[in-house]
Amino acid sequence: MRVRCCWKGLRRAHLVWPILLLLLVGAALTALLPSAEDQGGVGVLAVLRRAKSQNEMPAQGHQGDGAEEEEQKFTIIIQTYNRTDILLKLLNHYQAVPHLQRIIIVWNNIGEPPPLNLWNTLGPHPVPVVFREQTNNQMRNRLQPFPEIDTDVVLMLDDDTLVSVPDISFAFSVWKQFPDQIVGFVPRKHVTTPRGVYSYGSFELQDPETGAGDKYSMVLIGAAFFHHRYLQLFQDQPQAVHALVDATQNCDDIAMNFAVALYLRKHSRSSGSPTRPSGVFVKPVDLRNLEKDASSGYQGMWHRPEHLLQRSYCLNRLTQIYGLMPLYFSNLMVSQFGFPSYANHKSRG
């Protein structure tokens, strides 16, 4: 009898230990989730709660409200200068992206014809490509509401950035949950110094007052989805904003985050809903920089020694132009796989 009781006790213990282990692992993973900070940020679990409930500011676009989700498409916009060989690689790569309606190339090589004949000769291609030749080489050329855009959303990409097809598809699905925000792969932040002057920095930069890092207040548009209406929104910004971008040949992405943040602030007040940050950060699994592959040897403007100084200057100048700092912080990171490192975001401005 005693032996049988002991055997039953051992069997019960054998069942209890795995259950306790699972509970401990679940508690540990829950503790790893970043908390929603009280700075206009959003909690990580908000992605699940926001699904199918984005009715505060209905998107007004070309595609009808009755269109099925699987039929929704997007347009890629790539601005290029002096990197034709890389551009052809990118065009070939992005032909395989699902739900892609069209690719628009903003051609900033003034006086040089685009490789349209070469591209057409090697066709047919599954996705049409449109070359928009520009009359001057300006950073903000890419932020035009081109008439060829017939989708609600655009994916803007730098001409030296290759994003994997799974990353693009995943980010597109995230944008559908946050159609009024910039959804992209490269987060940045503004930091207030003790003198009240703003400084530009990376996602990981520590705030000198709170010591807090891993927050962001901007999502750069060089690899990001956003609603096409924000192209016209940028055109409608004060002339001083356009002059700042032209003078520095920089900061159009910062200015776009300001414009979107102000738009969200205005509509949040009218609807009585909480103010949201300008962007949502999607952690990429495979995002590559192809700059070294360019036969021209042309280096992007982010290599300039004054690049980061200019961006801090733009933060302060835009705050003066608008009369306030509209950017809100967020700690929301949407990832396909667990909690990966932030290594992909430390190499660029």
Residue, then its C-alpha position, 0 to 999 in steps of 0.5 A: m500500500r505504501v509503495r502504491c501511494c508513493w508511486k501516485g505521489l511521484r506521478r502527481a509531482h511529475l505532472v505539476w513541475p512542467i506546469l510550474l515551469l510553463l507558468l514561470v516562462g510565461a511570467a518571464l516573457t511578459a516581464l520583457l514586454p515594454s510598458a506603455e509610457d505616459q508620453g503619448g506612446v502606445g503599448v505593444l499589445a495595442v497592435l492587437r487591440r487596434a486591429k479592425s478598429q481604426n475608425e477615428m480618422p477614416a482614410q480618404g483615398h482612391q480605393g473604395d471602402g468596400a474593397e477586400e483587404e487582400e485587394q488593397k495595393f501600394t505604390i513604391i516611390i524611389q528617388t535616385y541620384n547617380r546610382t543607376d546600377i543599384l537602381l536596376k538591382l532594386l527594380n528587379h528585386y521589388q518586382a517580386v513584392p505582392h500587392l505592389q501596384r506600381i513603382i515610381i522612380v523620381w529621377n534626379n540625374i539632371g540632363e541624363p536620360p533614365p534607363l527606360n529603354l533598357w528596362n523596357t527592352l528586358g521586359p515584360h515585367p509584372v509591375p509597371v515602372v514610371f520614371r519622373e524626370q526632375t528639373n533640379n536635384q532637390m531632396r524634397n522632389r520625392l514628396q510630390p503627389f504624383p498623378e500616377i499614384d492610384t493607391d491609398v498607401v505609398l512605400m517610400l524607399d531610399d535608392d541604396t536600401l534593399v528591404s526583403v519581401p517578407d519585411i515589406s509584406f509584414a510592414f504593409s499588414v501593420w500599416k493597415q492597422f495604423p493607416d494614419q501614421i508612418v509605419g517604417f523600419v528606421p526610428r529616430k528621436h529628439v532629445t531635450t537638453p538642459r538648456g531647452v535645445y533639441s538634439y537629434g539622435s538614434f533610437e538608443l540615445q539616452d535622454p540626459e534628464t531621465g536616462a531613458g533610451d529605446k524610445y523614438s519620436m520619428v520614423l524616417i520615410g526612407a523606408a516607410f509606408f504612409h498614406h498618399r494624402y501626406l504627400q499633399l500635406f507636405q506640399d501645404q506646409p509653410q514655405a519656410v519649411h520647404a526653404l529649410v529642406d532646400a537650404t540643407q538638402n536634408c531633413d525632409d523626413i523630419a519635416m514630414n514627421f512634424a507635419v504628420a504629428l501636427y495633423l494627428r494632434k489636430h484631429s485627435r483634439s477634434s475627436g477627443s481621442p488621445t494624441r498619437p505619435s507620428g510613426v510606428f516602428v517595425k523591426p526589419v529582419d533583413l534590411r540592407n544598404l547597397e551603397k558600396d555596390a554603386s560603381s559611381g562611388y557616390q556616397g549618400m549625404w548622411h556621410r557628410p560630417e555636418h549631417l547630424l548637426q544639420r538634423s539637430y538644427c532642423l529640429n530647432r528651426l522647425t520648432q520655431i516655424y511651427g511654434l511648438m514641438p509636436l513630436y510624441f514619444s513611443n516605445l512600440m516595436v512591432s516585430q515578426f520574431g520575438f525581440p531582436s536587436y536594434a543593430n540595423h538602425k545604428s549605421r545611418g543618420 
